[in-house]
Amino acid sequence: MVSAGRTELKKVSIDREKRPLDFCFFDWTEFKIRFFHKFSKKLGKFTAYKVQLAQLPDGKHEQDFVIDTEFFKNMENPDVLSADVKVHLDLVKKNDTYDCTFHCKGMLQIPCDRCLDPMDHEVDAEYHVIVKYGDNYDDGADNLLVIPYSSSYLNVAYILNDTVVLTIPLRHVHPMGKCNRAMASVLSRHRSGGEEFEEVETGIEEEESDD
């Protein structure tokens, strides 16, 4: 009986030693296939943001894009209520490099952090990146993007999304006194003091004094 018990304990001990090795095993090839399949399906919604690179002659090239409300819906970004941003791309092809500069200018509507009503946010941004061909996709370096030789074009949807979204400040509120008084009053009841509470109350008081 004792011998059998010891055998059982030893068997359990060996199994526990093997489990971490099994758990740590990860099939990166399968992960990449699944990731790029899902990524490609999502990019299907952004065909208007393709920049053809293969067989592009040396010299200067231009292309225009529009970032609208539908763009951010497809990006599944609920923080942008509406958008009208024009993008102009200046591209210079020289040998095997593509020097790209994106000029973004327009307007977004985003929710006010203080009263949740829509507020305007002006976009005036520029992004520069150099694109090259290589064996594998690599965006690890600043302002340098390497895409596989198999790609005949570059979809810039996510580049434009990041460029525009990064212009939104961490805290965005209406000018003092311009918030929705009813909503701000409700929100202030759920806040316990602090700067935000004081600003909400001050905004309401200023707006009431204007009346």
DRENPA-3360 file (N, C-alpha, C; in nm, 2 decimals, always signed):
BEGIN
1 = MVSAGRTE = +0.08/-0.12/+0.00/+0.00/+0.00/+0.00/+0.09/+0.13/+0.00 ~ +0.19/+0.12/+0.09/+0.28/+0.24/+0.10/+0.35/+0.26/-0.03 ~ +0.40/+0.15/-0.09/+0.47/+0.15/-0.22/+0.38/+0.21/-0.33 ~ +0.26/+0.16/-0.33/+0.17/+0.21/-0.44/+0.14/+0.36/-0.42 ~ +0.13/+0.40/-0.29/+0.10/+0.55/-0.27/+0.22/+0.63/-0.31 ~ +0.34/+0.58/-0.29/+0.46/+0.66/-0.33/+0.47/+0.67/-0.48 ~ +0.43/+0.56/-0.55/+0.44/+0.56/-0.69/+0.34/+0.66/-0.75 ~ +0.22/+0.67/-0.69/+0.12/+0.76/-0.73/+0.17/+0.91/-0.72;
9 = LKKVSIDR = +0.23/+0.94/-0.60/+0.28/+1.07/-0.57/+0.39/+1.11/-0.67 ~ +0.47/+1.01/-0.70/+0.58/+1.04/-0.79/+0.53/+1.07/-0.93 ~ +0.43/+1.00/-0.97/+0.37/+1.02/-1.10/+0.31/+1.16/-1.12 ~ +0.24/+1.20/-1.01/+0.18/+1.34/-1.01/+0.29/+1.44/-1.02 ~ +0.40/+1.42/-0.94/+0.51/+1.52/-0.94/+0.57/+1.53/-1.08 ~ +0.58/+1.43/-1.15/+0.64/+1.43/-1.29/+0.55/+1.51/-1.38 ~ +0.42/+1.48/-1.37/+0.32/+1.55/-1.46/+0.32/+1.70/-1.43 ~ +0.33/+1.74/-1.31/+0.34/+1.88/-1.28/+0.46/+1.95/-1.33;
17 = EKRPLDFC = +0.57/+1.88/-1.34/+0.69/+1.94/-1.40/+0.68/+1.95/-1.55 ~ +0.60/+1.87/-1.61/+0.58/+1.88/-1.76/+0.49/+1.99/-1.80 ~ +0.39/+2.01/-1.71/+0.28/+2.11/-1.75/+0.33/+2.25/-1.79 ~ +0.42/+2.31/-1.71/+0.47/+2.44/-1.75/+0.53/+2.44/-1.89 ~ +0.60/+2.33/-1.93/+0.66/+2.33/-2.06/+0.56/+2.32/-2.17 ~ +0.45/+2.24/-2.15/+0.34/+2.24/-2.24/+0.27/+2.37/-2.25 ~ +0.25/+2.44/-2.14/+0.18/+2.56/-2.13/+0.25/+2.67/-2.21 ~ +0.39/+2.67/-2.20/+0.47/+2.78/-2.26/+0.48/+2.76/-2.41;
25 = FFDWTEFK = +0.45/+2.64/-2.46/+0.47/+2.61/-2.61/+0.37/+2.70/-2.68 ~ +0.42/+2.77/-2.78/+0.33/+2.86/-2.86/+0.37/+2.85/-3.01 ~ +0.27/+2.83/-3.09/+0.29/+2.81/-3.23/+0.28/+2.95/-3.30 ~ +0.40/+3.02/-3.32/+0.40/+3.15/-3.37/+0.36/+3.15/-3.52 ~ +0.38/+3.05/-3.59/+0.34/+3.04/-3.73/+0.19/+3.05/-3.75 ~ +0.12/+2.97/-3.66/-0.02/+2.96/-3.67/-0.08/+3.10/-3.62 ~ -0.01/+3.16/-3.52/-0.06/+3.29/-3.48/-0.05/+3.40/-3.59 ~ +0.06/+3.40/-3.66/+0.08/+3.50/-3.76/-0.02/+3.48/-3.88;
33 = IRFFHKFS = -0.05/+3.35/-3.91/-0.15/+3.33/-4.02/-0.28/+3.38/-3.98 ~ -0.32/+3.35/-3.85/-0.45/+3.39/-3.81/-0.46/+3.55/-3.80 ~ -0.35/+3.61/-3.74/-0.35/+3.75/-3.73/-0.36/+3.83/-3.86 ~ -0.28/+3.79/-3.96/-0.28/+3.86/-4.09/-0.40/+3.83/-4.16 ~ -0.47/+3.71/-4.14/-0.60/+3.68/-4.21/-0.70/+3.78/-4.15 ~ -0.71/+3.80/-4.02/-0.80/+3.89/-3.96/-0.77/+4.03/-4.00 ~ -0.64/+4.07/-4.00/-0.60/+4.20/-4.03/-0.64/+4.24/-4.18 ~ -0.62/+4.14/-4.27/-0.65/+4.16/-4.41/-0.80/+4.18/-4.43;
41 = KKLGKFTA = -0.88/+4.10/-4.36/-1.02/+4.12/-4.37/-1.07/+4.25/-4.33 ~ -1.01/+4.31/-4.22/-1.05/+4.44/-4.17/-1.00/+4.55/-4.27 ~ -0.89/+4.53/-4.33/-0.84/+4.63/-4.43/-0.93/+4.63/-4.55 ~ -1.01/+4.53/-4.57/-1.10/+4.53/-4.68/-1.20/+4.65/-4.68 ~ -1.22/+4.70/-4.56/-1.31/+4.82/-4.55/-1.24/+4.95/-4.59 ~ -1.11/+4.94/-4.61/-1.03/+5.06/-4.63/-0.96/+5.06/-4.76 ~ -1.02/+5.01/-4.87/-0.96/+5.00/-5.00/-0.93/+5.14/-5.06 ~ -1.01/+5.24/-5.01/-0.99/+5.37/-5.06/-0.85/+5.44/-5.02;
49 = YKVQLAQL = -0.79/+5.37/-4.92/-0.67/+5.42/-4.86/-0.54/+5.35/-4.91 ~ -0.55/+5.28/-5.03/-0.43/+5.21/-5.08/-0.34/+5.31/-5.16 ~ -0.21/+5.29/-5.14/-0.11/+5.37/-5.22/-0.03/+5.27/-5.30 ~ -0.04/+5.27/-5.43/+0.03/+5.18/-5.51/+0.18/+5.21/-5.51 ~ +0.26/+5.12/-5.48/+0.41/+5.14/-5.48/+0.48/+5.06/-5.59 ~ +0.44/+4.94/-5.61/+0.51/+4.86/-5.71/+0.51/+4.93/-5.85 ~ +0.62/+4.93/-5.92/+0.63/+4.98/-6.05/+0.61/+5.13/-6.06 ~ +0.61/+5.20/-5.94/+0.60/+5.34/-5.94/+0.73/+5.41/-5.99;
57 = PDGKHEQD = +0.73/+5.49/-6.09/+0.85/+5.55/-6.14/+0.91/+5.65/-6.04 ~ +1.04/+5.67/-6.05/+1.11/+5.77/-5.96/+1.04/+5.91/-5.99 ~ +1.04/+5.99/-5.88/+0.99/+6.12/-5.90/+0.88/+6.15/-5.79 ~ +0.81/+6.27/-5.81/+0.71/+6.31/-5.71/+0.57/+6.26/-5.75 ~ +0.50/+6.23/-5.65/+0.36/+6.18/-5.67/+0.27/+6.23/-5.56 ~ +0.14/+6.25/-5.59/+0.05/+6.30/-5.50/-0.08/+6.21/-5.49 ~ -0.14/+6.21/-5.38/-0.27/+6.14/-5.36/-0.35/+6.20/-5.25 ~ -0.48/+6.20/-5.26/-0.57/+6.26/-5.17/-0.66/+6.16/-5.11;
65 = FVIDTEFF = -0.69/+6.18/-4.98/-0.79/+6.09/-4.91/-0.88/+6.18/-4.82 ~ -0.99/+6.12/-4.79/-1.09/+6.18/-4.70/-1.11/+6.09/-4.58 ~ -1.10/+6.15/-4.46/-1.13/+6.07/-4.34/-1.27/+6.12/-4.29 ~ -1.37/+6.04/-4.29/-1.50/+6.08/-4.25/-1.55/+6.00/-4.14 ~ -1.68/+6.02/-4.10/-1.74/+5.95/-3.99/-1.74/+5.80/-4.01 ~ -1.76/+5.75/-4.13/-1.76/+5.61/-4.16/-1.63/+5.55/-4.14 ~ -1.52/+5.62/-4.16/-1.39/+5.58/-4.14/-1.37/+5.53/-3.99 ~ -1.41/+5.62/-3.90/-1.39/+5.59/-3.76/-1.49/+5.48/-3.71;
73 = KNMENPDV = -1.60/+5.47/-3.78/-1.69/+5.35/-3.74/-1.63/+5.22/-3.78 ~ -1.56/+5.22/-3.90/-1.49/+5.10/-3.94/-1.37/+5.07/-3.85 ~ -1.31/+5.18/-3.80/-1.20/+5.16/-3.70/-1.25/+5.12/-3.56 ~ -1.38/+5.11/-3.55/-1.45/+5.08/-3.42/-1.40/+5.17/-3.31 ~ -1.40/+5.30/-3.34/-1.36/+5.40/-3.25/-1.48/+5.49/-3.21 ~ -1.54/+5.46/-3.10/-1.66/+5.53/-3.06/-1.63/+5.67/-3.00 ~ -1.51/+5.71/-2.98/-1.47/+5.84/-2.92/-1.48/+5.95/-3.02 ~ -1.48/+5.92/-3.15/-1.50/+6.02/-3.26/-1.64/+6.01/-3.31;
81 = LSADVKVH = -1.72/+6.12/-3.28/-1.86/+6.12/-3.32/-1.88/+6.15/-3.47 ~ -1.80/+6.24/-3.52/-1.81/+6.27/-3.66/-1.68/+6.32/-3.71 ~ -1.65/+6.32/-3.84/-1.52/+6.36/-3.89/-1.53/+6.41/-4.03 ~ -1.45/+6.51/-4.06/-1.43/+6.56/-4.20/-1.29/+6.61/-4.21 ~ -1.20/+6.52/-4.24/-1.06/+6.56/-4.25/-1.01/+6.52/-4.39 ~ -0.94/+6.62/-4.45/-0.88/+6.60/-4.58/-0.73/+6.57/-4.56 ~ -0.69/+6.47/-4.64/-0.55/+6.43/-4.63/-0.48/+6.44/-4.76 ~ -0.37/+6.50/-4.77/-0.29/+6.51/-4.89/-0.16/+6.44/-4.87;
89 = LDLVKKND = -0.12/+6.35/-4.96/+0.00/+6.28/-4.95/+0.10/+6.33/-5.06 ~ +0.22/+6.37/-5.01/+0.33/+6.40/-5.10/+0.43/+6.28/-5.09 ~ +0.45/+6.21/-5.21/+0.53/+6.10/-5.21/+0.65/+6.12/-5.31 ~ +0.77/+6.09/-5.26/+0.88/+6.10/-5.35/+0.95/+5.97/-5.36 ~ +0.95/+5.91/-5.48/+1.01/+5.78/-5.50/+1.15/+5.80/-5.56 ~ +1.25/+5.74/-5.49/+1.39/+5.75/-5.53/+1.46/+5.62/-5.51 ~ +1.50/+5.55/-5.62/+1.56/+5.42/-5.61/+1.46/+5.32/-5.54 ~ +1.49/+5.27/-5.43/+1.41/+5.18/-5.36/+1.34/+5.23/-5.24;
97 = TYDCTFHC = +1.33/+5.36/-5.22/+1.27/+5.42/-5.11/+1.15/+5.51/-5.15 ~ +1.05/+5.52/-5.06/+0.93/+5.60/-5.08/+0.92/+5.69/-4.97 ~ +0.95/+5.82/-4.99/+0.95/+5.92/-4.89/+0.80/+5.98/-4.89 ~ +0.73/+5.95/-4.78/+0.59/+5.99/-4.77/+0.56/+6.10/-4.66 ~ +0.49/+6.20/-4.70/+0.45/+6.30/-4.60/+0.30/+6.32/-4.61 ~ +0.23/+6.30/-4.50/+0.09/+6.31/-4.50/+0.05/+6.45/-4.43 ~ -0.03/+6.53/-4.50/-0.08/+6.65/-4.44/-0.23/+6.63/-4.41 ~ -0.27/+6.64/-4.28/-0.41/+6.62/-4.24/-0.47/+6.75/-4.19;
105 = KGMLQIPC = -0.58/+6.79/-4.24/-0.64/+6.91/-4.20/-0.80/+6.90/-4.20 ~ -0.86/+6.93/-4.09/-1.01/+6.92/-4.09/-1.06/+6.93/-3.95 ~ -1.18/+6.87/-3.93/-1.25/+6.89/-3.80/-1.31/+6.75/-3.76 ~ -1.30/+6.73/-3.63/-1.36/+6.61/-3.56/-1.46/+6.66/-3.46 ~ -1.56/+6.58/-3.43/-1.65/+6.60/-3.32/-1.63/+6.49/-3.22 ~ -1.59/+6.53/-3.10/-1.57/+6.43/-2.99/-1.65/+6.47/-2.87 ~ -1.68/+6.38/-2.78/-1.76/+6.41/-2.66/-1.68/+6.49/-2.56 ~ -1.74/+6.59/-2.50/-1.68/+6.67/-2.39/-1.66/+6.58/-2.27;
113 = DRCLDPMD = -1.54/+6.59/-2.21/-1.52/+6.51/-2.09/-1.60/+6.56/-1.97 ~ -1.65/+6.69/-1.98/-1.72/+6.75/-1.87/-1.87/+6.72/-1.87 ~ -1.93/+6.74/-1.99/-2.08/+6.72/-2.00/-2.12/+6.62/-2.10 ~ -2.03/+6.56/-2.18/-2.05/+6.45/-2.28/-2.12/+6.50/-2.41 ~ -2.15/+6.63/-2.42/-2.20/+6.69/-2.54/-2.09/+6.69/-2.65 ~ -2.13/+6.69/-2.78/-2.03/+6.70/-2.88/-1.95/+6.83/-2.88 ~ -1.83/+6.83/-2.91/-1.75/+6.95/-2.92/-1.65/+6.94/-3.04 ~ -1.62/+7.05/-3.10/-1.53/+7.05/-3.22/-1.39/+7.04/-3.18;
121 = HEVDAEYH = -1.31/+6.96/-3.26/-1.17/+6.95/-3.24/-1.10/+6.97/-3.38 ~ -1.02/+7.07/-3.39/-0.95/+7.10/-3.51/-0.83/+7.01/-3.53 ~ -0.82/+6.96/-3.65/-0.70/+6.87/-3.68/-0.61/+6.95/-3.78 ~ -0.49/+6.96/-3.75/-0.39/+7.02/-3.84/-0.26/+6.95/-3.81 ~ -0.23/+6.84/-3.87/-0.12/+6.75/-3.84/-0.04/+6.71/-3.96 ~ +0.08/+6.67/-3.94/+0.17/+6.62/-4.05/+0.24/+6.50/-4.00 ~ +0.25/+6.40/-4.09/+0.33/+6.28/-4.05/+0.42/+6.24/-4.16 ~ +0.54/+6.21/-4.13/+0.64/+6.17/-4.23/+0.70/+6.03/-4.20;
129 = VIVKYGDN = +0.70/+5.95/-4.31/+0.76/+5.82/-4.29/+0.82/+5.78/-4.43 ~ +0.93/+5.70/-4.41/+1.00/+5.64/-4.53/+0.97/+5.50/-4.54 ~ +0.92/+5.45/-4.65/+0.88/+5.32/-4.68/+0.98/+5.25/-4.77 ~ +1.02/+5.12/-4.72/+1.11/+5.04/-4.80/+1.06/+4.90/-4.81 ~ +1.11/+4.83/-4.91/+1.07/+4.69/-4.92/+1.18/+4.60/-4.85 ~ +1.13/+4.49/-4.79/+1.22/+4.40/-4.72/+1.16/+4.26/-4.72 ~ +1.23/+4.17/-4.65/+1.18/+4.03/-4.64/+1.06/+4.02/-4.56 ~ +1.05/+4.10/-4.45/+0.94/+4.09/-4.36/+0.89/+4.23/-4.32;
137 = YDDGADNL = +0.76/+4.23/-4.28/+0.70/+4.36/-4.23/+0.77/+4.40/-4.10 ~ +0.81/+4.53/-4.09/+0.88/+4.58/-3.97/+0.85/+4.73/-3.96 ~ +0.78/+4.76/-3.84/+0.76/+4.90/-3.81/+0.82/+4.94/-3.68 ~ +0.93/+4.88/-3.64/+0.99/+4.90/-3.52/+1.07/+5.03/-3.51 ~ +1.12/+5.08/-3.62/+1.20/+5.20/-3.62/+1.11/+5.33/-3.64 ~ +1.15/+5.44/-3.58/+1.07/+5.56/-3.59/+1.08/+5.61/-3.74 ~ +0.96/+5.64/-3.79/+0.95/+5.70/-3.93/+1.02/+5.62/-4.03 ~ +1.02/+5.49/-4.01/+1.07/+5.39/-4.11/+0.98/+5.27/-4.11;
145 = LVIPYSSS = +0.93/+5.24/-4.23/+0.84/+5.12/-4.24/+0.89/+5.03/-4.35 ~ +0.91/+4.90/-4.31/+0.95/+4.80/-4.41/+0.83/+4.71/-4.44 ~ +0.80/+4.69/-4.57/+0.69/+4.61/-4.61/+0.74/+4.49/-4.69 ~ +0.68/+4.38/-4.69/+0.73/+4.26/-4.77/+0.73/+4.29/-4.92 ~ +0.82/+4.22/-4.99/+0.83/+4.23/-5.13/+0.70/+4.19/-5.20 ~ +0.63/+4.10/-5.14/+0.50/+4.05/-5.20/+0.39/+4.16/-5.20 ~ +0.41/+4.27/-5.13/+0.30/+4.37/-5.13/+0.33/+4.47/-5.24 ~ +0.23/+4.49/-5.32/+0.24/+4.58/-5.43/+0.19/+4.72/-5.40;
153 = YLNVAYIL = +0.12/+4.73/-5.28/+0.07/+4.86/-5.23/+0.08/+4.87/-5.08 ~ +0.06/+4.99/-5.03/+0.06/+5.01/-4.89/-0.08/+5.07/-4.85 ~ -0.15/+5.01/-4.76/-0.27/+5.06/-4.71/-0.24/+5.15/-4.59 ~ -0.27/+5.28/-4.61/-0.23/+5.38/-4.51/-0.34/+5.42/-4.41 ~ -0.45/+5.34/-4.40/-0.56/+5.37/-4.32/-0.52/+5.38/-4.17 ~ -0.44/+5.28/-4.12/-0.40/+5.28/-3.98/-0.30/+5.39/-3.95 ~ -0.22/+5.43/-4.05/-0.13/+5.54/-4.03/-0.21/+5.67/-4.02 ~ -0.31/+5.69/-4.10/-0.39/+5.81/-4.09/-0.47/+5.81/-3.96;
161 = NDTVVLTI = -0.52/+5.70/-3.92/-0.60/+5.69/-3.80/-0.51/+5.74/-3.68 ~ -0.39/+5.68/-3.67/-0.31/+5.71/-3.56/-0.27/+5.86/-3.56 ~ -0.24/+5.91/-3.68/-0.20/+6.05/-3.69/-0.30/+6.15/-3.64 ~ -0.43/+6.12/-3.68/-0.54/+6.21/-3.65/-0.58/+6.19/-3.50 ~ -0.59/+6.07/-3.45/-0.63/+6.04/-3.31/-0.53/+6.10/-3.21 ~ -0.40/+6.10/-3.25/-0.30/+6.15/-3.16/-0.31/+6.30/-3.14 ~ -0.38/+6.37/-3.22/-0.40/+6.51/-3.20/-0.50/+6.55/-3.09 ~ -0.58/+6.45/-3.05/-0.68/+6.47/-2.95/-0.61/+6.48/-2.81;
169 = PLRHVHPM = -0.63/+6.58/-2.74/-0.57/+6.59/-2.60/-0.63/+6.49/-2.51 ~ -0.55/+6.45/-2.41/-0.60/+6.35/-2.31/-0.73/+6.40/-2.24 ~ -0.74/+6.53/-2.21/-0.86/+6.58/-2.15/-0.91/+6.69/-2.25 ~ -1.04/+6.68/-2.29/-1.09/+6.77/-2.39/-1.23/+6.81/-2.34 ~ -1.24/+6.94/-2.32/-1.37/+7.00/-2.26/-1.41/+7.13/-2.34 ~ -1.54/+7.16/-2.33/-1.58/+7.29/-2.38/-1.52/+7.40/-2.32 ~ -1.51/+7.52/-2.38/-1.47/+7.64/-2.31/-1.56/+7.66/-2.19 ~ -1.51/+7.72/-2.08/-1.58/+7.74/-1.96/-1.71/+7.81/-1.99;
177 = GKCNRAMA = -1.82/+7.76/-1.94/-1.95/+7.81/-1.95/-2.03/+7.77/-2.07 ~ -1.97/+7.68/-2.15/-2.03/+7.64/-2.28/-2.08/+7.50/-2.27 ~ -2.07/+7.43/-2.15/-2.12/+7.30/-2.14/-2.27/+7.29/-2.13 ~ -2.32/+7.18/-2.16/-2.47/+7.15/-2.14/-2.49/+7.16/-1.99 ~ -2.57/+7.26/-1.94/-2.59/+7.28/-1.80/-2.66/+7.17/-1.73 ~ -2.76/+7.11/-1.80/-2.84/+7.00/-1.74/-2.75/+6.88/-1.72 ~ -2.68/+6.84/-1.82/-2.60/+6.72/-1.81/-2.48/+6.75/-1.71 ~ -2.42/+6.86/-1.72/-2.31/+6.89/-1.63/-2.36/+6.89/-1.48;
185 = SVLSRHRS = -2.48/+6.94/-1.46/-2.53/+6.93/-1.32/-2.55/+6.79/-1.27 ~ -2.60/+6.71/-1.36/-2.62/+6.57/-1.32/-2.49/+6.50/-1.29 ~ -2.39/+6.52/-1.38/-2.26/+6.46/-1.36/-2.19/+6.51/-1.23 ~ -2.21/+6.64/-1.20/-2.15/+6.69/-1.09/-2.20/+6.63/-0.96 ~ -2.32/+6.58/-0.96/-2.37/+6.51/-0.84/-2.31/+6.38/-0.81 ~ -2.25/+6.32/-0.92/-2.18/+6.19/-0.90/-2.03/+6.21/-0.89 ~ -1.98/+6.33/-0.87/-1.84/+6.35/-0.85/-1.82/+6.40/-0.71 ~ -1.71/+6.36/-0.65/-1.69/+6.39/-0.51/-1.57/+6.50/-0.50;
193 = GGEEFEEV = -1.61/+6.62/-0.52/-1.51/+6.73/-0.50/-1.40/+6.73/-0.61 ~ -1.29/+6.80/-0.59/-1.18/+6.80/-0.68/-1.19/+6.90/-0.79 ~ -1.09/+6.91/-0.87/-1.09/+7.01/-0.98/-1.20/+7.00/-1.07 ~ -1.23/+6.88/-1.12/-1.34/+6.86/-1.21/-1.47/+6.91/-1.16 ~ -1.50/+6.88/-1.03/-1.63/+6.92/-0.97/-1.63/+7.08/-0.97 ~ -1.52/+7.14/-0.93/-1.52/+7.29/-0.93/-1.54/+7.35/-1.06 ~ -1.48/+7.29/-1.17/-1.49/+7.34/-1.30/-1.63/+7.33/-1.35 ~ -1.70/+7.22/-1.32/-1.84/+7.20/-1.37/-1.93/+7.30/-1.31;
201 = ETGIEEEE = -1.91/+7.32/-1.17/-1.99/+7.42/-1.10/-1.97/+7.56/-1.15 ~ -1.84/+7.59/-1.17/-1.80/+7.72/-1.22/-1.86/+7.75/-1.35 ~ -1.85/+7.64/-1.44/-1.91/+7.66/-1.58/-2.05/+7.69/-1.58 ~ -2.13/+7.62/-1.49/-2.27/+7.64/-1.48/-2.30/+7.78/-1.43 ~ -2.23/+7.82/-1.32/-2.25/+7.95/-1.27/-2.23/+8.06/-1.37 ~ -2.12/+8.05/-1.45/-2.09/+8.15/-1.55/-2.19/+8.16/-1.65 ~ -2.24/+8.04/-1.70/-2.34/+8.04/-1.80/-2.47/+8.10/-1.75 ~ -2.51/+8.08/-1.62/-2.63/+8.13/-1.56/-2.62/+8.28/-1.55;
209 = SDD = -2.49/+8.33/-1.51/-2.47/+8.47/-1.50/-2.49/+8.55/-1.63 ~ -2.45/+8.48/-1.74/-2.46/+8.54/-1.88/-2.61/+8.55/-1.91 ~ -2.70/+8.46/-1.86/-2.84/+8.47/-1.89/-2.90/+8.59/-1.82;
% end
